[in-house]
Every structure is written in C-alpha cells, then in structure tokens.
Amino acid sequence: MAKIYKNKNLQIIFAVTLVAIMGVSSIIPSLPLIIKAFGIKTSSIGLIFTVFTLPGIIFSPLAGVFADRTGRKKILVPSLVLFGLAGAACYFAPTFEILLVLRLIQGIGAAAVGVLSLTIIGDLFEGRERIKAMGLNAGVLSMGTAILPAIGGILAQMSWRAPFLLSLSALPMAWVVSAKLNNPEPKSDSNLIQYVKNALSGMKNLQVLGLFAITLLTFIILYGPIITYLPVMMHNSFSSQPITIGIVISSASFITAISAAQMGKLSRYFSQKTLIGISAVAYAASMYLVPQMTGPYWCILPVCFFGLGQGLNLPNTMSFLSSLAPIEHRAAFMSMNGMLLRLGQTIAPLLMGLIYSGLGINAVFYSGVVVSACIMAVSILTLDKKKPA
C-alpha cells in the first residue's frame, strides 16, 4: 500500500488526469486578455467555461453507460483524441463566437476523460487503498492546477492563444492508454433497459444523492468565484498581470496537493463525512476573506483556504461514491456525478455573472459562503458516520 504510487496503471491515470484539467487551468490567466482581444463584456467571459462544460451534462452519462457496456478504454481513447484536436484548434479562432464553438466540441471530448479516470481508479483498488489512490490522484490534479496556470500565464504573455496548444498532449496520451493501460473491464449480461434500471435503483441511496449534491455545490464555488471572477477581481482591483493571476491561483493547488496526498493517513483518524464537513468550513473562510484583501498577493491567503477545502473534499467524495457502486455500474455512478460536476461548472459562471451584474464583485464571493454552508448541511443530513468499506 505504501508504494501504491508506483503502480503503472495508476501512473497512466495520473497523466490522463493532467490532460483532463488542461481545458480550464491553463487558460485562466488569459481571461482578461480574451475580454480585451474580442471586446466582449466582462460578464460574458464565463461563457468560455460554460460551453466547455455544457456537453458534459449530456455526454458524461452517455460515456458512463457505454463504458460500463463496452469497456473503459473504448470510450476514453477517442475522447482524448477529440479533446486534443478541438483544443488546439482554439488557437486559430478568429472570433469569440468561433472560439466558443470549438470549446463546445472540446467539451464533448472532455466529458468522458475525467469521469473515466476516476472510474478506473475505483476499478483498480478497494478499501483504504482506493481512498489513498483517490487522494494521490487529487494531489496530482492539484499539482497540475498549480503548474498549468503558471505555464498558461507565461504563454499568455506572448499571446492569449498560446495556452490552447497544450491540449495537443492528449494525442500521445490516447496512444498510451490504448497500448499500455491494463485495467479490469466490467462484464454485463443484462440488457440495456435492465442495466439502466439497476443503476438508477442503486443511485437512490441517500448517501449517493448527498455526494451528488456536494459535487454540484463544490463546482459552483470553484467555477464561479474562484476560476471566473477571482481573475477579474484581481485585474480590476489591482491591475494584476496574467502571470500574477496564475501564481495566486496556483497557490491553492499546492495546498490541495499536500492535503490530498495525506488522505491515506487522515482516513485512519477521521471519517470521510468529517473531512468533507471540514472542507466546507475552509470554503466558507476562503469566500469570506477574498473581498477583504488589499493587494494581489494577499489573495494567496484565502485561496489557500480554498485549496485546503479541495484537498479534503474531492478525494473523499470520489472514493466514497466509488465504494458505493458495483463495478458493473461504477462508470454510470461516476458519470452521473460527472454530469452534476459539469452542471455546476456550467451554471456557476452564469449565476455568478448575474450576481456580479446586479450586486458587484464582492457579492460573488459572499454568495460562495452561502454555497459552502449548503455543503455542510448536506454532509450532516445525508452522510452517516459509518465509513464505506
């Protein structure tokens, strides 16, 4: 168990996880430049994330169904190819409208990538090893979200278009998954209708529904106040350059990586419910503190609180959910969770855009405090004290 990170299949999944986050993390520092390049309203910039995440609402569940029925790799490989090609094509977008169309296409490929990487971890490991593997994967994800905004910020100094070329790394990754990944594949003898009925029946579990809700609320905070409007606030209030924005956003991910990597140890002393509840407190502290900051680098403090929340929340939510799903339905469970994740990513920029337009930038962050309180309430009401096996 101590050497779980040396597992070749898990290392491949780590690489897939890094590819999955390129569609967002690497372009965050470019947002103010895209606003200027195309002359769009600040409240419209969230569309660049909305159209990327929107396909996941439809295609994540479909990807899960077909991954359970035909195999994980048969869905993951073409999804990586589509993600890479469409993402790189964004470099050449002549208008904001065409950029949005290309982001929509890239989002179709992205819909399956993150969901299936978590599903495969659930297939490969059980019990505390699964919790540790999910924690390590969240740590890798967080290191990626720490490094990619900084890389994106450097590339954006040359052109807002340059960060989109990072998506090309998905193409060699598709070959690695196809040729090198050795993962168990589900076997299902039931017909499609019976499969869907069984999967939906399993999802009626109160714990499952609670975890779904926590995922939705978590990504409303992430994609609303943090990813979309923290860069805007820093640019408008402090005249921050893309590289500065990238550094601040990256600081959250380092804290997430550190805390998530300790999940194997923390799981010995705290229940997953407790750790998710603590994450809600960290989110609330982050959202409350952002408007109080007086300079760009002071923003690192609340952003680190957010990173702590992510490190405690994501591995526990995903491993908890994976443990509740049998292998023949696991991709369906994780893809339904992925659909809600994408729904949160999609509605967050729009919802926070309305709040920003009506009440100002500070209200965006104070609304995040409310969402954090909802995460705490859901955790208390739906997740019992018994940890899943």
Backbone torsions as a table, in degrees:
resi	resn	phi	psi	omega
1	MET	NA	-34.0	-177.9
2	ALA	-66.4	-24.4	-177.3
3	LYS	-107.5	28.3	-176.9
4	ILE	-61.3	-29.3	-178.9
5	TYR	-67.7	-14.6	179.0
6	LYS	-85.3	-6.5	179.2
7	ASN	-62.0	121.7	-174.7
8	LYS	-59.7	-41.6	-179.3
9	ASN	-64.8	-39.1	178.3
10	LEU	-66.5	-37.0	177.7
11	GLN	-63.4	-37.4	176.3
12	ILE	-64.6	-41.0	178.3
13	ILE	-64.8	-37.0	175.0
14	PHE	-56.3	-44.4	-179.4
15	ALA	-65.7	-40.1	177.0
16	VAL	-62.3	-40.4	178.2
17	THR	-59.5	-41.6	178.7
18	LEU	-63.8	-40.2	177.3
19	VAL	-62.8	-41.2	-174.6
20	ALA	-60.4	-31.8	-175.1
21	ILE	-90.2	-4.9	-179.0
22	MET	-64.4	-28.1	-176.9
23	GLY	-66.4	-14.0	-179.7
24	VAL	-122.8	-56.4	-169.7
25	SER	-58.5	-39.6	-173.7
26	SER	-74.3	-18.7	-175.8
27	ILE	-104.3	-1.6	-179.1
28	ILE	-55.4	-47.2	-179.3
29	PRO	-65.0	-16.4	-179.3
30	SER	-81.3	-12.4	-171.8
31	LEU	-55.1	-50.3	178.8
32	PRO	-60.6	-33.4	180.0
33	LEU	-71.8	-35.2	177.2
34	ILE	-66.7	-39.7	176.0
35	ILE	-56.7	-45.9	-178.2
36	LYS	-70.9	-40.7	-175.6
37	ALA	-63.1	-39.0	-176.2
38	PHE	-104.0	-2.0	177.6
39	GLY	63.7	38.2	-178.4
40	ILE	-95.4	165.0	176.8
41	LYS	-72.0	148.3	178.9
42	THR	-58.7	-38.6	-178.2
43	SER	-68.4	-10.7	-179.5
44	SER	-93.9	-10.5	-173.7
45	ILE	-66.0	-25.8	178.5
46	GLY	-60.6	-19.3	179.2
47	LEU	-61.2	-26.4	-179.0
48	ILE	-66.0	-25.6	173.9
49	PHE	-92.6	-35.9	-177.6
50	THR	-60.1	-47.3	-178.0
51	VAL	-71.0	-23.7	177.3
52	PHE	-73.6	-39.3	-176.8
53	THR	-89.1	-21.6	-176.6
54	LEU	-55.6	-44.9	-179.4
55	PRO	-59.0	-25.7	-179.4
56	GLY	-64.1	-25.5	179.0
57	ILE	-63.2	-34.6	180.0
58	ILE	-95.9	-46.3	-169.7
59	PHE	-83.3	-22.7	176.8
60	SER	-61.9	-49.9	176.9
61	PRO	-61.6	-39.5	178.4
62	LEU	-63.1	-42.4	178.5
63	ALA	-61.0	-40.3	178.9
64	GLY	-63.9	-44.1	179.2
65	VAL	-60.9	-49.5	-177.9
66	PHE	-69.9	-30.8	177.1
67	ALA	-68.1	-35.5	175.6
68	ASP	-71.3	-32.4	-174.8
69	ARG	-88.7	-36.4	-174.0
70	THR	-113.9	-17.0	-178.8
71	GLY	121.7	150.6	-175.2
72	ARG	-67.5	-48.1	-172.9
73	LYS	-67.4	-30.5	-179.3
74	LYS	-66.2	-20.5	176.3
75	ILE	-98.1	-39.2	-174.5
76	LEU	-67.5	-42.2	-175.2
77	VAL	-62.6	-53.9	178.7
78	PRO	-64.5	-28.1	177.4
79	SER	-65.1	-40.6	177.2
80	LEU	-63.8	-40.5	179.9
81	VAL	-63.3	-47.0	179.8
82	LEU	-62.5	-42.9	178.4
83	PHE	-57.1	-46.7	-176.9
84	GLY	-66.6	-45.0	-176.9
85	LEU	-69.1	-45.9	-178.7
86	ALA	-67.7	-37.8	179.5
87	GLY	-63.9	-44.3	179.0
88	ALA	-65.9	-32.6	179.7
89	ALA	-64.3	-23.4	178.2
90	CYS	-60.2	-26.0	179.0
91	TYR	-57.0	-32.1	-173.3
92	PHE	-97.4	4.5	-175.5
93	ALA	-61.3	122.0	-178.7
94	PRO	-84.5	-20.1	-179.2
95	THR	-136.2	162.8	178.3
96	PHE	-64.3	-36.4	-179.9
97	GLU	-63.6	-43.4	178.3
98	ILE	-68.1	-37.2	175.2
99	LEU	-57.7	-41.8	179.7
100	LEU	-66.0	-38.1	178.4
101	VAL	-63.3	-44.9	179.8
102	LEU	-65.7	-36.9	176.5
103	ARG	-64.8	-35.7	177.3
104	LEU	-62.2	-45.6	179.5
105	ILE	-64.5	-42.9	177.3
106	GLN	-60.9	-36.8	179.8
107	GLY	-64.1	-29.2	176.1
108	ILE	-63.5	-43.7	176.9
109	GLY	-67.3	-38.1	-178.1
110	ALA	-68.0	-24.2	-173.8
111	ALA	-56.2	-36.4	-176.4
112	ALA	-93.4	-24.0	-168.5
113	VAL	-64.0	-55.3	-178.7
114	GLY	-65.4	-40.2	-179.1
115	VAL	-61.8	-46.4	-175.1
116	LEU	-75.1	-27.3	175.6
117	SER	-64.2	-41.8	177.2
118	LEU	-69.5	-37.4	177.7
119	THR	-61.3	-43.3	-178.2
120	ILE	-66.7	-36.9	174.6
121	ILE	-60.8	-42.8	176.7
122	GLY	-61.5	-33.6	178.3
123	ASP	-71.5	-36.0	-172.6
124	LEU	-80.1	-28.4	-171.7
125	PHE	-131.3	161.9	178.0
126	GLU	-135.2	162.8	172.5
127	GLY	55.3	-137.7	-176.9
128	ARG	-66.0	-29.6	175.8
129	GLU	-62.0	-36.8	178.1
130	ARG	-65.7	-42.8	178.4
131	ILE	-61.0	-43.6	179.8
132	LYS	-65.4	-42.9	-180.0
133	ALA	-63.2	-41.2	176.9
134	MET	-63.6	-38.6	178.4
135	GLY	-65.0	-43.8	177.9
136	LEU	-63.8	-40.0	178.3
137	ASN	-64.3	-40.9	176.5
138	ALA	-64.6	-34.3	176.1
139	GLY	-65.2	-43.3	176.3
140	VAL	-62.3	-44.9	177.8
141	LEU	-56.8	-43.4	-177.4
142	SER	-69.7	-38.0	175.4
143	MET	-63.4	-35.9	175.9
144	GLY	-64.5	-43.9	179.4
145	THR	-71.5	-17.6	173.5
146	ALA	-79.3	-43.0	-174.6
147	ILE	-81.1	-41.0	-174.2
148	LEU	-63.3	-41.7	175.9
149	PRO	-61.2	-35.6	178.0
150	ALA	-67.1	-43.6	176.2
151	ILE	-63.4	-43.5	177.4
152	GLY	-60.8	-38.0	178.1
153	GLY	-64.3	-40.6	177.5
154	ILE	-64.7	-45.7	179.2
155	LEU	-65.3	-37.0	-179.4
156	ALA	-67.4	-21.4	174.8
157	GLN	-63.3	-28.0	177.3
158	MET	-85.3	-45.1	-179.8
159	SER	-166.7	144.3	177.0
160	TRP	-65.1	-20.0	-178.1
161	ARG	-76.0	-31.2	-169.8
162	ALA	-56.7	-40.9	-178.3
163	PRO	-59.6	-24.0	-178.6
164	PHE	-66.9	-23.4	-178.9
165	LEU	-68.8	-17.5	178.0
166	LEU	-61.7	-22.9	-179.3
167	SER	-63.6	-19.8	179.8
168	LEU	-60.8	-20.9	179.2
169	SER	-63.7	-16.5	178.1
170	ALA	-66.8	-24.8	-176.1
171	LEU	-69.7	-51.6	174.5
172	PRO	-64.9	-28.3	178.7
173	MET	-66.2	-33.4	177.3
174	ALA	-61.5	-40.3	178.4
175	TRP	-66.4	-41.9	-179.9
176	VAL	-60.5	-44.5	178.8
177	VAL	-61.6	-44.6	-177.3
178	SER	-64.8	-41.7	-171.1
179	ALA	-95.9	-26.7	-169.0
180	LYS	-116.2	-23.5	-176.5
181	LEU	-73.9	126.8	178.6
182	ASN	-117.8	92.4	-175.4
183	ASN	-122.9	150.4	175.5
184	PRO	-68.7	141.2	178.5
185	GLU	-113.2	142.8	-178.2
186	PRO	-69.7	152.7	174.7
187	LYS	-122.4	122.4	-177.8
188	SER	-128.4	124.2	178.5
189	ASP	-98.0	-9.7	-177.7
190	SER	-79.2	156.2	176.0
191	ASN	-74.9	169.7	-173.3
192	LEU	-60.8	-42.3	-178.1
193	ILE	-63.3	-44.3	179.1
194	GLN	-66.2	-37.9	177.2
195	TYR	-59.1	-47.6	-178.7
196	VAL	-63.4	-42.6	179.5
197	LYS	-61.2	-44.1	-179.1
198	ASN	-65.4	-41.5	-179.7
199	ALA	-65.0	-45.5	-179.6
200	LEU	-65.8	-35.6	177.6
201	SER	-62.4	-41.8	178.7
202	GLY	-65.8	-29.4	-178.7
203	MET	-76.8	-7.6	179.7
204	LYS	-77.6	-6.5	175.1
205	ASN	-56.8	133.3	-176.2
206	LEU	-60.8	-37.9	178.1
207	GLN	-63.3	-42.4	179.3
208	VAL	-61.1	-46.2	-179.6
209	LEU	-63.5	-37.7	177.3
210	GLY	-64.3	-42.5	178.6
211	LEU	-65.6	-37.7	174.6
212	PHE	-58.5	-46.0	-178.4
213	ALA	-64.5	-40.4	179.7
214	ILE	-63.1	-40.8	176.8
215	THR	-60.6	-47.6	179.4
216	LEU	-57.2	-48.9	-176.8
217	LEU	-67.0	-38.5	179.9
218	THR	-60.4	-42.7	-175.9
219	PHE	-82.0	-14.2	168.6
220	ILE	-67.6	-42.5	177.4
221	ILE	-65.9	-46.5	-175.7
222	LEU	-62.7	-48.1	-173.2
223	TYR	-88.0	-11.6	176.4
224	GLY	-92.1	-85.5	-178.0
225	PRO	-61.0	-43.6	-170.6
226	ILE	-79.8	-61.4	-171.6
227	ILE	-74.3	-42.1	-174.5
228	THR	-86.9	-45.6	-169.2
229	TYR	-104.6	-15.2	171.8
230	LEU	-65.5	-45.1	174.9
231	PRO	-59.2	-38.8	179.3
232	VAL	-65.2	-44.7	179.3
233	MET	-61.4	-43.7	-179.2
234	MET	-66.0	-37.9	179.3
235	HIS	-69.1	-45.0	-176.4
236	ASN	-74.1	-39.7	-174.6
237	SER	-85.7	-34.5	-172.9
238	PHE	-122.7	4.0	-177.5
239	SER	54.5	38.5	-177.0
240	SER	-68.5	139.6	176.0
241	GLN	-84.4	161.9	-178.6
242	PRO	-53.8	-38.2	-178.4
243	ILE	-65.8	-36.2	178.1
244	THR	-67.7	-43.4	177.7
245	ILE	-60.0	-42.9	179.7
246	GLY	-61.7	-40.8	179.8
247	ILE	-64.4	-44.3	-179.0
248	VAL	-64.6	-47.0	178.9
249	ILE	-61.5	-38.1	-178.8
250	SER	-63.8	-31.0	-176.4
251	SER	-60.4	-34.0	178.1
252	ALA	-62.4	-39.8	-173.8
253	SER	-70.7	-32.0	176.2
254	PHE	-64.1	-41.4	177.9
255	ILE	-66.9	-40.5	177.0
256	THR	-59.9	-45.2	-178.6
257	ALA	-61.2	-43.5	-178.8
258	ILE	-64.4	-48.4	-177.4
259	SER	-69.5	-40.2	-179.5
260	ALA	-66.3	-35.5	-179.3
261	ALA	-67.9	-18.2	178.5
262	GLN	-92.7	9.2	-173.0
263	MET	-62.3	-33.6	177.5
264	GLY	-59.7	-41.8	178.8
265	LYS	-73.0	-45.2	-177.8
266	LEU	-62.2	-33.4	-177.9
267	SER	-66.2	-16.7	177.1
268	ARG	-74.7	-24.5	-172.1
269	TYR	-114.8	-22.5	-176.8
270	PHE	-127.7	143.2	173.8
271	SER	-72.4	160.1	177.9
272	GLN	-65.3	-34.0	176.5
273	LYS	-60.9	-44.5	-179.3
274	THR	-62.7	-44.0	-178.8
275	LEU	-66.1	-36.9	176.4
276	ILE	-66.6	-39.2	177.4
277	GLY	-63.1	-41.7	177.3
278	ILE	-62.6	-36.4	179.2
279	SER	-61.7	-36.5	179.2
280	ALA	-63.8	-38.3	177.3
281	VAL	-64.1	-41.6	179.2
282	ALA	-64.3	-40.9	176.6
283	TYR	-59.4	-47.0	-177.5
284	ALA	-61.5	-42.4	178.4
285	ALA	-61.1	-42.6	179.4
286	SER	-60.9	-49.4	-176.1
287	MET	-64.8	-36.2	179.7
288	TYR	-70.3	-37.1	-172.7
289	LEU	-78.9	-28.8	-175.3
290	VAL	-52.6	-49.6	-178.2
291	PRO	-66.0	-14.8	-178.6
292	GLN	-84.7	-10.0	-173.8
293	MET	-73.4	144.7	-174.5
294	THR	-111.3	2.6	178.7
295	GLY	-161.0	163.1	-173.7
296	PRO	-61.6	-40.9	-176.5
297	TYR	-79.9	-17.4	170.9
298	TRP	-64.9	-24.3	-180.0
299	CYS	-64.5	-16.5	178.0
300	ILE	-60.3	-35.8	-177.9
301	LEU	-59.4	-58.4	179.0
302	PRO	-65.4	-32.0	179.1
303	VAL	-65.3	-34.0	176.4
304	CYS	-68.4	-36.0	173.3
305	PHE	-59.8	-41.5	177.3
306	PHE	-62.7	-43.2	178.9
307	GLY	-60.1	-39.5	176.3
308	LEU	-61.5	-43.7	177.9
309	GLY	-58.7	-43.5	179.6
310	GLN	-63.7	-41.6	-178.3
311	GLY	-64.2	-32.9	178.4
312	LEU	-84.4	-30.2	-173.4
313	ASN	-82.6	-58.9	-167.6
314	LEU	-60.0	-49.6	-179.1
315	PRO	-62.2	-37.8	-178.7
316	ASN	-71.1	-42.2	178.7
317	THR	-61.9	-45.4	-176.0
318	MET	-71.7	-42.0	179.6
319	SER	-70.3	-37.2	175.8
320	PHE	-58.1	-50.5	-178.0
321	LEU	-65.0	-43.4	-179.8
322	SER	-60.7	-35.9	-179.0
323	SER	-69.7	-22.1	-179.5
324	LEU	-86.7	-6.5	-174.7
325	ALA	-111.1	130.1	172.7
326	PRO	-70.2	155.6	-174.2
327	ILE	-58.0	-35.3	-177.1
328	GLU	-72.0	-12.3	177.4
329	HIS	-123.2	2.2	-171.1
330	ARG	-61.7	-41.7	179.7
331	ALA	-64.3	-33.8	177.5
332	ALA	-65.6	-44.3	177.9
333	PHE	-60.9	-49.9	-176.3
334	MET	-68.4	-32.0	179.1
335	SER	-75.4	-32.2	173.3
336	MET	-65.0	-41.4	174.4
337	ASN	-62.5	-39.6	176.9
338	GLY	-63.8	-35.2	177.1
339	MET	-63.0	-43.3	179.7
340	LEU	-69.7	-35.1	173.3
341	LEU	-58.3	-48.1	179.4
342	ARG	-65.7	-35.1	177.1
343	LEU	-62.9	-43.2	176.5
344	GLY	-62.1	-43.6	177.5
345	GLN	-61.8	-33.9	-175.3
346	THR	-77.7	-45.6	-175.4
347	ILE	-81.4	-23.0	-175.8
348	ALA	-60.2	-50.7	179.0
349	PRO	-61.9	-35.9	179.5
350	LEU	-69.1	-46.9	-179.9
351	LEU	-62.1	-47.6	-179.0
352	MET	-70.5	-26.1	174.1
353	GLY	-64.7	-39.7	176.5
354	LEU	-65.1	-43.2	178.9
355	ILE	-64.4	-41.7	178.9
356	TYR	-62.1	-44.3	-178.2
357	SER	-66.3	-36.0	-175.5
358	GLY	-90.5	-33.7	-170.5
359	LEU	-125.1	-9.9	178.5
360	GLY	99.5	171.9	-171.9
361	ILE	-66.7	-36.8	-178.6
362	ASN	-62.7	-35.7	-179.2
363	ALA	-64.3	-28.3	177.1
364	VAL	-59.8	-44.0	-177.4
365	PHE	-76.7	-36.6	177.4
366	TYR	-67.1	-29.8	174.5
367	SER	-65.9	-29.3	175.4
368	GLY	-64.4	-30.9	175.1
369	VAL	-62.7	-41.2	179.3
370	VAL	-63.8	-44.2	178.9
371	VAL	-63.2	-38.3	177.4
372	SER	-61.3	-40.8	177.6
373	ALA	-63.3	-35.0	177.4
374	CYS	-65.7	-38.2	177.0
375	ILE	-61.3	-44.7	178.0
376	MET	-60.1	-45.0	-178.4
377	ALA	-62.6	-44.4	179.5
378	VAL	-62.9	-41.9	179.4
379	SER	-59.6	-44.5	-178.6
380	ILE	-66.8	-39.6	-172.0
381	LEU	-83.6	-24.0	-171.1
382	THR	-119.0	-22.6	-176.2
383	LEU	-102.1	111.1	-179.2
384	ASP	-74.2	174.1	-172.7
385	LYS	-77.1	-19.5	-177.9
386	LYS	-75.5	125.5	178.3
387	LYS	-77.5	140.4	176.9
388	PRO	-67.9	153.3	-179.5
389	ALA	-72.2	NA	NA
